[in-house]
Structure formats: structure tokens, C-alpha cells
Amino acid sequence: MSDPSRRPAARAAAPSGYDAPDPVSTAADVRAAAILKAVTWLRVVLVPVIMWLVLAGPDTSDAFGVAAVLFAVAALTDLVDGFLARRWAQTSVFGNFLDTTADKLLVTGALVALVAVDRASAWVAFVIIGRELLVLGLKGAVAAGGELVKPSIWGKAKANVQFLAIFLAMVRTGDPIGPLYLDEYVMLVAAAITVLSAVEYVMRFRAAISADR
């Protein structure tokens, strides 16, 4: 058992301006980081399961419904992950990379499966996936210059509307409203916001990809 009288001496031996780490806080930080990683990895693991269920949807009863439930859970883990990361002040380069990658895999995988079963437009999927590739390349160019691309309000709105559109496409019920189903209208809105988000990113960091750099 450690002697409490030795603790001040241990702190005094630390370099000037440095506070020795608190073992309790360090343990809490490790647990928090582990929970956040587990939540994010859950989202990644659910992607192939959701795709399989969507692809089986036309021939399997309730497959679309189960896929929609799992997709909603995966989308909610994104919100929970962000909330907990801010609450616990747990941010890291790898954590941001993993979280962003999980989001892109979830949306891309679900869209590809929905296109395959004719519940999403290939053109809308192209716009959404193309935007992600564009922004990914832009982030790489900006990072090469030592800058950091922070999320914008358009990026967050894009993700939320995409999640809603994909969920509605999976549960699609009722008759079309005019020429399209409800989810198809929402998917068009998602595509429009996606384009606006891409334009906003390009305009904000156009200097990083200018020809004279």
C-alpha cells in the first residue's frame, strides 16, 4: 500500500509547469475512450448486416423492417458518440477518423444496397457518395498544408437528412405522393443539401486546391 506522505514529494519531482497525472482521471479517460471506440465499431459492424437485410428485403418478410431498426440504432450511435465525446472531452485524430469513416461506410453501404433493390436512385447515390469522395480529397489537401477541416452546419444537416431518407426508404409504406414516395422526396432533399455542403467546403478551402499552390 502506498504511503500518502510520499505523494507531495512525487509531485515536487515533476518538471516545472507539469502536473503529475491523476491515476483516477487516467483510468476514467481510458474507460471513456474504450466506450467511444466500442460505440463507433458497433456502427461499422452493423453496416454489412444492414446491407444483407436490405438485399434480402424483396424476398424475405420483415427484412426491410429489421434493416430499418438496425440502421436507426447505427445512426443513433453517431449522435451518442458525438455527445459522449464532447461530454467526456475525448477527442483524438484517430477517434475523429474512425467516427467519420464509420458514418461514410454506413451511408454508402445502405445506399448501394437500396439502389440494388430499386429503393433509391442511382443518380442520388452517385451525388451523395461523390460528395464524400470530394470532401475526403479536399481534407487531404488541406491537411497537407497543416490546416484542419472542421465540420460545418451544412455537413451536420446533410448527415441527418441522409439518415432520415435512408430510414424512410427501408420502411417505405403507403402509396406514392404524386410521382414519388415520401422517402424519394426526402432523398432529393438530402441530395440537394449534400451538394450545398460540398460547395460550402470547396468555397471555404478553395485556397488549398488552387492551381498556383
N, C-alpha and C positions, 0 to 999 in steps of 0.2 A: 504494500500500500504506500502511495507516495506521501511524502511529508509536505503539508501545506506551507510550512515555513520556508521551503525552498523555492516556491513559485515566484516571489518577487525577484529573487536573485536571477532566476532563469530569464525573466523579462528584462532585467537590467543588462544582461549579457547580450541582448539582441542589438543589432545595428541601430544607430541613431535614426529616428523617424520611422522605425518599423515596429509594429505591434505583433507580438507572437500570436500565432493563430489559436483561436479558442477551440479545443477539441470537440466541444458540444456543437458549435456552429459548423465546424467542418463536417461532422457526421451528418448533421441536418442537411447541409448542402449536397452531400453525396447521395442521400436518400432522395432529395428533391430532383436531382439530375437523373437518377435512375428511374423515377416515376415518369418524368417527362419523356425520356427515351422510350420507355415501355409504351406510353400512350401513342407516340409517333410511330413506333414499329407496328403497333396494332393496326394503324391505318394502312401501312404498307402491306401487311399480311392479308388484310381484307380485300385488297384490290383483285387478285386472281379469283377469289371466291365469288365476289360480286360479278366479275366478268363471266364466270362459268354459269352462274344462275341466270344472268340476262340472256346468254346464248341458248340456254335450255328453256327459256321462257315460253317460246311458241309451242313447245311440245310437252311441257311439264306444268301441271297445275300448281299454282301458288308460287312458282319460281320467281316471277316478277315481283310479287309481294315481299318475299323473303329478301330478294336483292335490294328492294327499296328500303327495307328496315335496316339492313346491314350498311347500306350507303348512308342512311341518316345517322347511324351510330358513328361511322367513319367521319362524316362531316362534323358531327358534334365534338369528336375528339380533337379536331382542329381548333375549335373555339375553346375547349377546355385546356388544351395545350398552351395556347396563347395567354389565356387568363392566368394559369398557374405560373407560367414563365415570368409574367410581369409581377405577380403577387410575391413570388419567391425570389425575384431578381436573378433568375437563372437564364442568362443569355450567353451564347458562345458561337463561334464561327461554325463549328460542326453541327451544333443544335439548329442553327438557322438553316444550314444547308440541308440537313435531314428533314426538317419540317417542310421546307419549300419543295423538296423532291417528292415527299410523300403526297402533298397536295396535287402536284402535277401528275403523278402516277395515278392517283385516284380519279381525277377528272379525265385524263387521257384514256385510261383503261375503260372507264364507264362509257365514254363517248364512242370509242371504237366498237365496243360490244353493241351499243344501241344502234349504231349505223348498220352493223351486220344483220340485225333483226328488223331493220326498217322502222326504227322508232326515233331516229334522229337523222337530220340532213347531213350528207357527206360534206356539203359546202360549209355548213355551220361548224362542223367538226374541224374542217380544214382551217377556218378562221381562228378558232379557239386554240387549236394545237399550234398553228403557225405563229400566233402571238407569243405563246410560251417560248418557242424556239428563238424568236426575235429578241425577246427580253433577256433570255438566257445569254445570247451572244452579246447583247448590249452590256449586261452586267459584267461579262468577262472583259470587255474593252475598258469599261470604267474601272474595274478592279486593277487592271494592268497599269492604270495611271495613278493608283493609290487612293482612289475615291471609293465610297461605299454607296450603293444604291439602296435607299430606304424605301419601304412600301409607301404608297400614296393612297388617298381616299378612293381613287378610281380602281386601284388594284384590289382593295378590300371589297368594294361594291361588286366588282367583276366576279370574284370568287363566290360571294354569297348568292348572286343571281344564277351563276352556273350551277351551284349545288341545288338550288331550288328547281331549275329547269330539268336537270338530270333526274332528280327525285320524281318530279311530275311525269316525266317520260316513262319511268319504270312503273308507276301506278296507274297510268293512263286509264281513266274511267269516263263513262258517258259518251255523248255524241260530239262530233266536231262543232265548233262555234264558227259558223261560216265555212270558209275553205280549210281551216286548220283546227287541230285540237288545242286545248289550253296550253299544254306543255310546249307545243310548237311555237306559239306566240311568245311564251316566256323565253324559249331558246333563242328566238330572233332578238329579243331584248338583250339577252346575255351576249350574243354576238356583237351587237351594237356597242355595248359597254366595254366589251373586250377590245374592240377597235379603238375606242376613245382612250382606254387605258394604255394601249400600245403607243398611240400618238403622244399622250402625255409624257410617257417615259422617253420617247425619242426626242421630243422638244426640250425636255429637262436636261438631257445628257447628250445633245447633238454635238457638242464640242468634242466629246470623247471619240466620235466616229467621223469627224470632219476629215476631208481629203488631205488637208495641209498639215496634219499631225504626223 
